[in-house]
Amino acid sequence: MLGLKSYLRHLSRNKMYTTVTVLGFALSLTFVLLLGVYIQNELSVDDFHKNRDRIYRLENESVDFSPPIATDLKQEYAEIEDFTRVLNVSDRISTSGSQKIKFDYLGVDPSFFNMFSFPLLHGESEDVLQTEDGIVLSKSMALRLFGTSNAVGKSVFINTDHKFTVTGIMDDFPENTHFTKQDALVNLGAFKKLWGFDGLFEEYGWCSISIYLMAKPNTNLPAKAPQILENFKKSFWLYQDGIAKTVEFTPLKELYFSNKVGSGTKSNSRTMVMVLSAIVFIILLLAVGNYINLTIAQATFRGKEVAVKKLLGGSKKQLIRQLVTESFVLCFAAVLIAFLFAKLLEPTLNSLLETNLNLNQALTPTNIVVALGMLLLIGFISGIVPALKISGFKPIEVVRGELRTKAKSVYAKAFITFQYTVAISLLACSWIILKQTDYLRNKDLGFNKDNIVHLEYLGGTSQKKAIKDELLKIPGVKDASITWQSPLSGGSNQTFNYEGKPVSFQEFAVDSAFYDVFDIKVMPTEVAYSPNGVVLNEAALKTLGITDNPVSFKMEENEVPILGIVKDFNFKQLRDNIGPLMLRHQTPEFFADNIFLKVDGQGIVNTINQVKSTYAGIVGDVEFDVQFVDETIDQWYKKEERTGKIISYFTFLAVIISSMGILAMATFYMQQRKKEIGVRKVNGATIGGVMMLLNKDFVKWVALAFLIAVPLSWYAMHKWLEGFAYKTNMNWWVFLFAGVLTMLVALFTVSWQSWRAASANPVDALKQE
């Protein structure tokens, strides 16, 4: 108790040390707590499924298969206990006479609830998906439609015409699953009537669903992949044509971090989680290192206390125990402050990471035990290193004044160099990530994206001309185009054999106004118009090997006229190069799913309001969204922007922690050199000269950090940019700016203390000596 009182007096006398140590620890632990909970949540996705170790998703280069493949595999391989196919669709749902609400739902097999452990609030898992006219609503959708979660037996309508009976109510899908939030589930067979697709379960040519397989206990289903691959090469067109070349069984637990996006699924970057884990470790290392560094630096000022205790018979073991106990006390205080900070910053981090962290829910008995264990470990590590060093001081060294020299440890210089290496690296990386995001958003895509409004086409096939004419009557609407697929969707894949080899094109169906709305110039060929003619981009000509006078090409058995050529434009995210594209003509009977309106830049708000009211008057009481094309494209790169912001915030935190550490170190460094400063000033040294002398050592450490940080950050960003087909330049000035900015922060921090030391009265310093 006496030792603890002595330590508290020491903390109160050394306010700079106390503030930097406690606040630095608390700030660091705040982000360790928040990110620790986030990382734990990400790594526990789909843990709640009781069959998680037996469920796999069938994959090739993508995740798309045809429906009968699932039944074929189940019949052929005894290792498969069950399967479910999954198809994600967006439609409109309503009750009798109510508004048609936009909703997302999955078409699945009846075994879905037996394979996955999503809780049913009403209904039995074996029964709710047995009929093709049954529907399982989510709790939130049932409340929205009926005002109650117990809506079993009631009727709903999908797309007005198709009646379904509610057979069950499921709890809303939780955040910790790789499936996106869904409003309902239906039997996959329902699409026979929803789409008029009677041959759905026999159609091998349609490959747009995901297949999940559940293996029998104690079997090795993935081992069957080579055999299945050989069979597919013999009998499945996707493999016979060389479009797919692999068969994989990806475990359920790995799907969330897969780069293959299946129907109705979401994913996260494992790299991002690993980067955040590394940041947590680095922040913790900075905090612990600061504490060790500062405590060893404080050895000069605790020398007398150590000497007196040793002279009075105190053993080295007792001193170590005291110093480690002090570390536990400080860590405990920092944790309490950190938890308060974490609660305050919780909403900000949720917004930044687009997640739903809840620290209160994370306070489970297991997590509390782990946290206490981590606290004890951090407290011990933070205390044992300085304790071993300080307890090793000899009393005679204190009397002779030799202790100050020994306190100038090489650890301090090395650690400050490490801190600023981290700060410069993070600053350079965040700058390049944000620079790349800005480049992606502002790159010329080859078409106009400004002042174009996007609506989902909700009319019938026969209404296209009438809807277009009504929208064109609005004064602010300059042009209108109705299309199937678009630069926002990336097109529909069309794969066919050309001269004995499979080629893969993307396909749009557009009207003549499409080219005017998006300012895409068409270079016509000399071929006369034909309803089955197409416009190709330059990449398509290159794929087909056509160089001069394009006339037509053969698609399977059909000769397709080439009506025109357009310059290559981007119709996918800029991670991918421009591929071959064919633009068909949007004939009156062709299916449509988009409306694009070119609007006047003046009075946009009024124009949009008129568009909404006019469109609502045509399609009836149907929920729809109005979006701007440029804003939609901006959303493509939100993930990169978020990454840059996250690293920027942690750069700021690293700089703060480093500055706090260097400030405290500078304070002790100046105090150690008081006598030298006094002698120099008595001999005529100026304040500026003394400041340059004192700052020189710190500048060397930051300069060394710059030399280490530049190649590290350049390599990291070089690897990251490899994931983009189009990328910004890694200009040399970005790295120089990061180094100079960090140097200025360090100089400003140190100069405050060096100015105080240089401007002090030398007589006072010499008297103290």
C-alpha positions in Angstrom: 0.0 0.0 0.0 2.9 2.3 0.8 4.4 1.6 -2.6 1.1 2.4 -4.3 0.9 5.7 -2.5 4.4 6.5 -3.5 3.5 5.7 -7.1 0.4 7.9 -7.0 2.5 10.8 -5.6 5.0 10.2 -8.4 2.2 10.4 -11.0 0.8 13.6 -9.5 4.2 15.3 -9.6 4.8 14.2 -13.2 1.6 15.3 -14.9 3.1 15.1 -18.5 4.1 11.5 -18.0 0.8 10.6 -16.3 -1.3 12.2 -19.1 0.7 10.8 -22.0 0.8 7.3 -20.5 -2.8 7.0 -19.3 -4.4 8.9 -22.2 -2.2 7.1 -24.8 -3.1 3.7 -23.4 -6.8 4.7 -23.2 -6.9 6.0 -26.8 -5.2 2.9 -28.1 -7.3 0.5 -26.1 -10.5 2.3 -27.3 -9.8 1.2 -30.9 -8.5 -2.2 -29.8 -11.8 -2.8 -28.0 -14.0 -1.6 -31.0 -12.0 -3.3 -33.7 -11.6 -6.4 -31.5 -15.4 -6.7 -31.4 -15.7 -6.0 -35.1 -13.1 -8.6 -36.0 -14.7 -11.2 -33.7 -18.1 -10.5 -35.4 -16.6 -10.9 -38.9 -14.8 -14.1 -38.1 -17.9 -15.6 -36.5 -20.2 -15.2 -39.5 -22.4 -18.3 -40.0 -21.2 -19.9 -36.8 -24.8 -20.3 -35.5 -25.7 -22.9 -38.1 -25.6 -26.3 -36.4 -24.7 -28.0 -39.8 -22.0 -25.4 -40.6 -19.2 -28.0 -40.9 -21.1 -30.1 -43.4 -22.5 -27.4 -45.8 -20.6 -26.5 -49.0 -21.4 -24.3 -52.0 -20.7 -25.8 -55.4 -18.4 -23.5 -57.4 -16.5 -23.2 -60.6 -14.9 -20.0 -61.8 -18.1 -18.4 -60.6 -21.1 -19.8 -58.5 -23.6 -20.2 -61.3 -25.1 -23.6 -62.1 -28.3 -24.9 -63.7 -31.1 -26.3 -61.5 -31.0 -30.0 -62.5 -27.3 -30.3 -61.6 -28.3 -30.4 -57.9 -30.6 -33.4 -58.3 -28.1 -35.2 -60.6 -25.4 -34.9 -57.9 -27.7 -36.0 -55.1 -28.7 -39.2 -57.1 -25.1 -40.0 -58.1 -23.1 -39.4 -54.9 -24.0 -41.1 -51.6 -22.0 -38.6 -49.7 -24.7 -35.9 -50.3 -27.4 -35.9 -47.6 -29.4 -32.9 -48.9 -29.2 -29.8 -51.1 -30.9 -26.5 -51.6 -30.7 -24.3 -54.7 -30.8 -20.5 -54.1 -32.0 -17.8 -56.4 -32.3 -14.1 -55.3 -35.0 -11.9 -56.9 -36.4 -8.5 -56.4 -40.1 -8.0 -57.1 -43.2 -6.1 -55.8 -45.4 -7.6 -53.1 -48.8 -6.5 -51.8 -51.9 -7.5 -50.0 -55.4 -7.1 -51.5 -55.7 -3.4 -52.6 -52.5 -2.2 -50.9 -49.5 -0.5 -52.3 -47.1 -2.7 -54.2 -43.9 -2.8 -52.1 -40.5 -3.5 -53.5 -39.0 -6.6 -51.7 -36.1 -9.0 -52.0 -36.7 -12.8 -51.7 -35.0 -16.1 -52.3 -36.3 -19.0 -54.3 -35.0 -22.1 -52.4 -35.8 -25.9 -52.0 -37.9 -27.2 -49.1 -34.8 -28.4 -47.3 -33.5 -24.8 -46.7 -34.6 -24.6 -43.1 -33.3 -28.1 -42.4 -29.9 -27.3 -43.7 -29.6 -23.7 -42.3 -30.4 -22.8 -38.7 -32.5 -19.6 -39.4 -35.2 -19.5 -36.7 -38.8 -19.8 -37.6 -41.2 -17.9 -35.4 -44.3 -19.5 -36.9 -44.6 -22.7 -38.9 -42.6 -25.9 -39.0 -39.3 -26.1 -40.9 -40.4 -29.4 -42.7 -43.6 -27.9 -44.0 -43.4 -24.2 -44.8 -41.7 -24.5 -48.2 -43.4 -27.7 -49.5 -46.0 -26.0 -51.8 -45.2 -23.8 -54.8 -47.8 -21.2 -53.8 -46.5 -20.9 -50.2 -44.4 -18.0 -48.9 -42.4 -17.5 -45.7 -42.3 -13.8 -44.7 -39.6 -12.2 -42.5 -40.9 -10.8 -39.3 -40.3 -7.2 -40.4 -42.1 -7.7 -43.8 -45.1 -9.4 -42.0 -45.4 -6.4 -39.7 -45.2 -4.0 -42.6 -47.9 -5.8 -44.6 -50.2 -6.9 -41.8 -49.2 -5.1 -38.7 -48.6 -8.4 -36.9 -45.9 -11.1 -37.1 -48.5 -13.9 -36.9 -49.8 -13.7 -40.5 -49.8 -17.5 -41.3 -52.7 -18.3 -43.6 -53.1 -14.8 -45.0 -52.7 -14.0 -48.7 -50.2 -11.8 -50.5 -49.6 -11.0 -54.2 -46.3 -11.0 -56.1 -46.4 -8.6 -59.1 -50.2 -8.2 -58.6 -51.2 -11.4 -60.5 -49.6 -14.2 -58.5 -51.3 -15.2 -55.2 -49.3 -16.8 -52.4 -50.4 -18.1 -49.0 -48.2 -17.3 -45.9 -47.1 -20.6 -44.6 -44.5 -19.3 -42.0 -42.8 -16.4 -40.4 -39.0 -16.3 -40.0 -37.0 -14.0 -37.8 -35.1 -11.4 -39.9 -31.8 -12.7 -41.1 -29.1 -11.7 -38.7 -26.0 -9.6 -39.6 -23.6 -12.5 -39.0 -24.6 -14.5 -42.1 -23.3 -14.4 -45.6 -26.8 -14.1 -46.9 -28.1 -10.6 -47.6 -31.2 -9.5 -45.7 -34.3 -11.1 -47.3 -37.9 -10.2 -47.0 -39.3 -13.6 -47.9 -38.6 -17.2 -49.1 -40.5 -19.2 -51.7 -40.3 -22.7 -53.1 -38.0 -22.5 -56.2 -40.8 -24.1 -58.2 -42.8 -20.9 -57.8 -40.9 -19.4 -60.7 -42.7 -21.8 -63.0 -45.7 -19.5 -62.7 -43.9 -16.2 -61.8 -41.8 -16.4 -64.9 -43.8 -18.9 -67.0 -40.7 -21.1 -66.8 -42.3 -24.6 -66.8 -39.1 -26.4 -67.6 -37.2 -24.8 -64.7 -36.0 -28.0 -63.1 -35.0 -29.7 -66.3 -33.3 -26.7 -68.1 -29.5 -27.2 -68.2 -29.0 -24.2 -70.5 -30.0 -21.7 -67.8 -27.1 -21.3 -65.3 -28.1 -18.6 -62.8 -28.6 -20.3 -59.4 -26.3 -21.2 -56.5 -26.2 -24.8 -55.2 -25.6 -25.6 -51.5 -24.9 -29.2 -50.6 -24.9 -30.8 -47.2 -22.6 -33.8 -46.8 -23.5 -36.8 -44.6 -21.6 -37.0 -41.3 -18.1 -38.5 -41.5 -17.9 -38.3 -45.3 -15.4 -36.3 -47.5 -17.5 -34.7 -50.2 -14.8 -32.3 -51.4 -12.7 -35.3 -52.4 -15.3 -36.1 -55.1 -14.5 -32.8 -56.9 -12.1 -34.4 -59.5 -14.6 -37.1 -60.4 -17.4 -34.6 -60.7 -15.2 -32.4 -62.9 -14.5 -35.3 -65.3 -18.2 -36.1 -65.5 -19.1 -32.5 -66.2 -16.5 -32.3 -69.0 -18.4 -35.2 -70.7 -22.0 -34.2 -70.1 -22.4 -30.5 -69.0 -22.2 -27.9 -71.8 -20.7 -25.3 -69.5 -17.6 -27.4 -69.2 -17.8 -28.9 -72.7 -17.6 -25.4 -74.2 -14.6 -24.5 -72.0 -16.5 -21.7 -70.1 -16.1 -23.5 -66.8 -13.0 -25.5 -66.0 -13.0 -26.3 -62.2 -15.2 -27.8 -59.6 -14.8 -26.7 -56.0 -16.7 -27.3 -52.7 -16.3 -24.2 -50.7 -17.1 -24.7 -47.0 -19.9 -22.5 -45.5 -17.5 -20.8 -43.1 -15.4 -19.5 -46.0 -18.2 -18.1 -48.1 -18.3 -14.7 -46.4 -14.7 -14.0 -47.4 -15.0 -15.4 -50.9 -14.5 -13.2 -53.9 -17.2 -15.1 -55.7 -20.6 -13.5 -55.1 -23.5 -15.9 -55.2 -27.2 -15.3 -55.5 -28.4 -13.3 -52.5 -25.1 -13.2 -50.7 -22.7 -10.6 -49.3 -19.0 -10.7 -48.6 -16.2 -8.9 -47.0 -12.5 -8.7 -47.7 -10.5 -11.1 -45.6 -7.5 -8.9 -46.4 -9.4 -5.9 -44.9 -10.1 -7.9 -41.7 -6.4 -9.0 -41.6 -5.3 -5.4 -42.1 -7.5 -4.2 -39.3 -6.2 -7.0 -37.1 -2.6 -5.8 -37.9 -3.7 -2.3 -37.1 -5.0 -3.4 -33.7 -1.7 -5.2 -33.0 0.3 -2.2 -34.1 -1.8 0.3 -32.0 -1.4 -2.0 -29.0 2.3 -2.3 -29.6 2.6 1.5 -29.9 0.8 2.0 -26.6 2.8 -0.7 -24.7 6.0 0.5 -26.3 5.2 4.1 -25.3 4.6 3.0 -21.7 7.9 1.0 -21.6 9.8 3.8 -23.2 8.4 6.5 -20.9 8.8 4.4 -17.8 12.5 3.7 -18.6 13.0 7.4 -19.3 11.4 8.2 -15.9 14.1 6.0 -14.3 16.2 9.2 -13.9 13.6 10.8 -11.7 12.8 7.6 -9.7 16.5 6.9 -9.1 16.5 8.2 -5.6 13.4 6.1 -4.7 15.0 3.0 -6.1 18.3 3.7 -4.3 16.6 4.4 -0.9 14.6 1.2 -1.1 17.7 -0.9 -2.0 19.7 0.7 0.8 16.9 -0.1 3.3 17.1 -3.7 2.3 14.5 -3.9 -0.5 15.2 -6.9 -2.8 15.1 -6.8 -6.6 12.1 -9.1 -6.5 10.2 -6.7 -4.3 11.0 -3.8 -6.7 9.9 -5.8 -9.7 6.6 -6.8 -8.0 6.0 -3.1 -7.1 6.6 -1.9 -10.7 4.5 -4.6 -12.3 1.7 -3.8 -9.8 2.0 -0.1 -10.8 1.6 -1.2 -14.4 -1.6 -3.2 -13.6 -3.0 -0.1 -11.8 -2.3 2.1 -14.8 -3.7 -0.4 -17.3 -6.9 -0.8 -15.3 -7.4 3.0 -15.2 -6.8 3.1 -19.0 -9.3 0.3 -19.7 -12.0 2.2 -17.7 -11.4 5.3 -19.7 -11.1 3.3 -23.0 -14.5 1.7 -22.4 -16.1 5.1 -22.0 -14.4 6.4 -25.2 -15.5 3.2 -27.0 -19.2 3.7 -26.2 -19.0 7.3 -27.4 -17.2 6.3 -30.7 -19.4 3.2 -31.3 -21.9 4.9 -33.7 -19.0 6.5 -35.7 -17.3 3.2 -36.2 -20.6 1.5 -37.1 -21.1 4.1 -39.8 -17.6 3.9 -41.1 -17.5 0.1 -41.3 -21.2 -0.3 -42.2 -21.7 -2.7 -39.5 -23.7 -3.0 -36.3 -21.3 -3.2 -33.3 -22.8 -3.4 -29.9 -20.3 -3.4 -27.0 -23.0 -4.3 -24.5 -23.9 -7.5 -26.3 -20.2 -8.3 -26.6 -19.8 -8.4 -22.8 -20.4 -12.2 -22.7 -18.7 -14.2 -19.9 -16.2 -15.6 -22.4 -15.3 -12.2 -23.8 -14.9 -10.8 -20.2 -12.6 -13.6 -19.2 -10.5 -13.1 -22.4 -10.4 -9.3 -21.9 -9.3 -9.8 -18.3 -6.6 -12.2 -19.5 -5.5 -9.7 -22.1 -5.4 -6.9 -19.5 -3.2 -9.0 -17.2 -0.9 -9.9 -20.1 -0.6 -6.3 -21.3 -0.1 -5.1 -17.7 2.6 -7.7 -17.1 4.5 -7.1 -20.4 4.2 -3.3 -19.9 5.6 -3.6 -16.4 8.1 -6.3 -16.5 10.5 -4.7 -19.1 11.0 -1.4 -17.3 10.9 -3.2 -13.9 13.8 -5.4 -14.8 15.8 -2.4 -16.0 14.9 0.0 -13.2 15.4 -2.6 -10.4 18.8 -3.3 -11.8 20.1 0.2 -11.0 22.8 0.3 -8.3 22.4 2.8 -5.5 26.0 4.0 -6.0 25.2 5.0 -9.6 22.5 7.4 -8.4 24.9 9.0 -6.0 27.6 9.5 -8.7 25.0 10.8 -11.3 25.8 7.9 -13.7 22.1 6.9 -13.9 21.2 9.7 -16.3 23.6 8.4 -18.9 22.2 4.9 -18.6 18.7 6.2 -19.0 19.5 7.4 -22.5 18.5 4.0 -23.8 18.8 2.8 -27.4 15.3 1.4 -27.0 13.9 5.0 -27.0 15.5 5.8 -30.3 14.5 2.5 -31.9 10.9 2.8 -30.7 10.4 6.4 -31.9 11.8 5.3 -35.3 9.3 2.4 -35.3 6.4 4.8 -34.4 7.1 7.2 -37.2 7.7 4.4 -39.7 4.1 3.3 -38.9 2.8 6.8 -39.1 4.5 7.7 -42.5 3.5 4.3 -44.0 -0.1 4.7 -43.0 -0.2 8.3 -44.2 1.2 7.4 -47.6 -1.1 4.4 -48.0 -4.2 6.2 -47.1 -3.3 9.1 -49.5 -2.8 6.6 -52.4 -6.0 4.7 -51.6 -8.0 8.0 -51.6 -6.2 9.1 -54.7 -7.1 5.9 -56.5 -10.8 6.2 -55.4 -10.9 9.8 -56.7 -9.3 8.6 -60.0 -11.9 5.8 -60.4 -14.8 8.2 -59.8 -13.6 10.9 -62.2 -12.2 8.7 -65.0 -13.8 9.2 -68.4 -15.9 6.1 -68.8 -16.5 6.7 -72.5 -20.1 7.8 -72.0 -21.9 10.7 -70.3 -23.0 10.0 -66.8 -24.1 13.5 -65.7 -27.8 14.6 -65.4 -29.1 11.2 -66.3 -31.9 9.7 -64.1 -32.5 6.0 -63.8 -35.8 4.3 -63.1 -36.7 0.6 -63.0 -39.1 -0.2 -65.9 -42.3 -1.4 -64.3 -44.7 -1.4 -67.3 -45.8 -4.1 -69.6 -44.0 -4.8 -72.9 -46.8 -3.1 -74.8 -46.6 0.1 -72.7 -43.0 1.1 -73.6 -43.9 3.7 -76.2 -46.8 5.2 -74.1 -44.6 5.5 -71.0 -41.7 7.1 -72.9 -44.1 9.6 -74.6 -45.5 10.6 -71.2 -42.1 11.1 -69.6 -40.9 13.2 -72.6 -43.8 15.6 -72.1 -42.1 16.8 -68.8 -40.4 20.1 -69.5 -37.1 19.2 -67.9 -36.7 15.9 -69.6 -34.6 16.2 -72.8 -34.5 12.6 -73.9 -35.6 9.1 -72.7 -34.3 5.6 -73.4 -35.8 2.2 -72.4 -33.4 -0.7 -72.3 -32.7 -4.2 -71.2 -29.4 -4.2 -69.3 -27.2 -1.1 -69.2 -23.7 0.3 -68.2 -24.9 0.1 -64.6 -25.7 -3.6 -64.6 -22.7 -4.7 -66.8 -25.0 -6.5 -69.3 -26.1 -10.1 -69.7 -23.6 -12.7 -70.6 -23.9 -14.3 -74.0 -21.5 -17.2 -74.7 -21.4 -18.9 -78.1 -19.0 -20.8 -80.3 -17.2 -18.7 -83.0 -15.0 -20.5 -85.5 -14.8 -23.5 -83.2 -13.9 -21.6 -80.0 -16.2 -20.3 -77.2 -16.4 -16.5 -76.9 -18.1 -14.6 -74.2 -19.9 -11.3 -74.9 -22.0 -9.0 -72.7 -25.3 -7.9 -74.2 -27.7 -4.9 -74.0 -30.9 -4.4 -75.8 -31.3 -0.6 -76.4 -33.4 1.8 -78.4 -32.0 4.5 -80.7 -32.3 7.1 -77.9 -29.8 5.2 -75.8 -26.9 6.6 -77.8 -28.1 10.2 -77.4 -28.8 9.9 -73.7 -25.3 8.6 -72.9 -23.5 10.6 -75.7 -22.2 7.4 -77.3 -21.2 7.9 -81.0 -22.1 5.1 -83.4 -20.0 4.7 -86.6 -22.4 3.1 -89.0 -21.3 0.3 -91.4 -22.6 -0.1 -94.9 -25.0 -2.8 -93.8 -28.7 -2.2 -94.2 -30.9 -2.2 -91.1 -32.1 -5.6 -90.0 -34.1 -6.4 -86.8 -31.5 -9.0 -85.7 -28.6 -6.7 -86.4 -26.3 -5.5 -83.6 -23.8 -2.7 -82.8 -20.4 -4.0 -81.5 -17.7 -2.3 -79.6 -14.1 -2.3 -80.6 -13.2 -5.0 -78.2 -15.8 -7.3 -79.8 -14.2 -6.7 -83.2 -10.9 -7.6 -81.8 -12.3 -10.8 -80.2 -13.9 -11.8 -83.5 -10.7 -11.0 -85.4 -12.5 -8.5 -87.7 -10.2 -5.7 -88.9 -11.7 -4.0 -92.0 -15.2 -3.5 -93.4 -17.2 -5.3 -90.7 -20.3 -6.8 -92.2 -21.5 -9.7 -90.1 -20.4 -12.6 -87.9 -21.7 -16.1 -87.3 -23.2 -16.8 -83.9 -23.7 -20.5 -83.7 -25.7 -21.2 -86.9 -27.0 -17.7 -87.4 -25.4 -14.9 -89.4 -25.7 -11.6 -87.4 -25.4 -8.3 -89.3 -23.1 -5.7 -87.8 -25.0 -2.3 -88.1 -22.4 -0.1 -86.4 -19.4 0.2 -84.2 -18.9 2.2 -81.0 -15.7 3.1 -79.3 -14.9 1.1 -76.2 -16.7 2.4 -73.1 -16.6 1.0 -69.6 -19.8 -0.9 -68.6 -18.3 -2.6 -65.5 -16.4 -1.4 -62.5 -12.9 -0.3 -63.3 -11.4 -3.3 -61.7 -12.0 -5.0 -65.0 -10.8 -4.3 -68.5 -13.4 -3.5 -71.2 -14.6 -6.7 -72.8 -16.6 -7.5 -76.0 -20.1 -6.0 -76.1 -23.0 -6.3 -78.4 -25.9 -3.9 -78.5 -29.2 -5.3 -79.8 -32.1 -3.2 -80.9 -34.9 -2.9 -78.3 -37.9 -4.1 -80.4 -41.5 -3.5 -79.2 -41.8 -7.1 -78.0 -38.4 -7.2 -76.3 -38.2 -7.3 -72.5 -37.2 -4.1 -70.7 -35.9 -3.3 -67.2 -34.5 0.2 -67.3 -35.6 3.8 -68.1 -32.9 6.4 -68.5 -33.9 10.1 -68.7 -31.5 12.9 -69.8 -32.6 15.9 -67.8 -31.8 19.6 -67.9 -29.3 20.6 -65.3 -31.5 23.6 -64.3 -34.4 23.0 -61.9 -33.5 19.3 -61.3 -35.5 19.0 -58.1 -38.7 20.1 -59.8 -38.1 17.9 -62.8 -37.5 14.8 -60.5 -40.8 15.5 -58.6 -42.7 15.7 -61.9 -41.0 12.4 -63.1 -42.1 10.7 -59.9 -45.7 11.9 -60.1 -46.0 11.2 -63.8 -44.5 7.7 -63.5 -46.6 6.8 -60.4 -49.7 7.9 -62.4 -48.8 5.4 -65.1 -47.6 2.3 -63.1 -50.1 2.8 -60.3 -49.5 2.4 -56.5 -46.1 0.8 -56.9 -43.0 1.6 -54.8 -40.0 2.6 -57.0 -36.7 4.5 -56.7 -35.3 7.4 -58.7 -31.5 7.4 -58.9 -28.9 9.5 -60.7 -26.4 7.5 -62.8 -23.4 9.4 -61.6 -24.3 8.7 -57.9 -24.8 5.0 -58.6 -21.4 4.8 -60.2 -19.9 6.6 -57.2 -21.3 3.9 -55.0 -19.2 1.3 -56.9 -16.1 2.7 -55.2 -17.5 3.2 -51.7 -15.6 0.2 -50.4 -12.3 1.7 -51.5 -13.2 5.1 -50.1 -14.1 3.4 -46.8 -10.8 1.6 -46.7 -9.0 4.9 -47.3 -10.9 6.6 -44.6 -10.3 3.8 -42.1 -6.6 3.9 -42.7 -6.7 7.8 -42.5 -8.3 7.7 -39.1 -5.8 5.2 -37.8 -3.0 7.3 -39.3 -4.3 10.2 -37.3 -4.4 8.0 -34.2 -0.8 6.7 -34.8 0.5 10.3 -35.3 -1.2 11.3 -32.0 0.2 8.4 -30.1 3.7 8.9 -31.6 3.5 12.7 -30.9 2.5 12.1 -27.3 5.4 9.7 -26.9 7.9 12.0 -28.5 6.6 14.9 -26.5 7.1 13.1 -23.2 10.5 11.7 -24.4 11.6 15.2 -25.4 10.6 16.6 -22.0 12.8 14.1 -20.2 15.6 14.4 -22.8 15.7 18.2 -22.2 15.7 17.8 -18.4 18.6 15.4 -18.7 20.6 18.0 -20.7 19.8 21.0 -18.5 23.4 21.4 -17.3 24.8 21.1 -20.9 22.3 23.7 -22.1 23.2 26.1 -19.2 26.9 25.8 -19.9 26.4 26.5 -23.6 24.2 29.5 -23.0 26.8 30.9 -20.5 29.4 30.6 -23.2 27.3 32.6 -25.7 25.0 30.0 -27.5 21.8 31.5 -28.9 18.3 30.1 -28.3 18.1 29.1 -32.0 21.5 27.3 -31.9 20.5 25.4 -28.8 17.1 24.4 -30.3 18.9 23.1 -33.5 21.2 21.1 -31.3 18.4 19.6 -29.3 16.1 18.9 -32.3 18.9 17.2 -34.3 18.6 13.8 -32.6 14.8 13.6 -33.0 15.1 14.7 -36.7 17.5 11.8 -37.3 15.1 9.3 -35.9 12.2 10.6 -38.1 14.5 10.7 -41.2 15.4 7.1 -40.6 11.7 6.2 -40.2 11.1 7.8 -43.6 13.8 5.7 -45.3 12.2 2.6 -43.9 8.6 3.6 -44.5 8.9 4.5 -48.2 9.7 1.1 -49.6 7.3 -0.7 -47.3 4.3 1.5 -48.2 5.3 1.6 -52.0 5.3 -2.3 -52.0 2.0 -2.5 -50.2 0.2 -0.1 -52.5 1.8 -1.6 -55.6 0.3 -5.0 -54.6 -3.1 -3.4 -53.8 -3.3 -1.5 -57.1 -2.7 -4.8 -59.0 -6.4 -5.5 -58.3 -7.5 -2.7 -60.7 -7.4 -2.7 -64.4 -7.2 1.1 -64.3 -5.0 2.7 -61.6 -3.6 6.0 -60.5 0.1 6.8 -60.5 2.1 6.4 -57.3 3.7 9.8 -57.5 7.0 10.3 -55.6 5.6 13.4 -54.0 3.0 11.4 -52.1 5.7 9.7 -50.2 7.7 12.9 -49.8 4.6 14.7 -48.5 3.9 11.9 -46.0 7.5 12.2 -44.7 7.6 16.0 -44.6 4.2 16.3 -42.9 5.2 13.7 -40.3 8.6 15.5 -39.8 6.8 18.9 -39.3 4.5 17.3 -36.7 7.5 15.8 -34.9 9.5 19.1 -35.1 6.5 21.1 -33.8 6.1 18.7 -30.9 9.8 18.6 -30.0 10.4 22.3 -30.6 8.0 23.3 -27.9 10.1 21.5 -25.3 13.4 22.5 -26.8 12.4 26.2 -26.9 11.4 26.0 -23.2 14.8 24.4 -22.4 16.8 26.8 -24.5 15.1 29.9 -23.2 15.3 29.0 -19.5 17.7 30.9 -17.2 21.1 29.0 -17.3 21.8 30.0 -13.7 18.8 28.0 -12.5 19.9 24.9 -14.4 23.5 25.2 -13.0 22.2 25.8 -9.4 20.1 22.5 -9.6 23.2 20.6 -10.8 
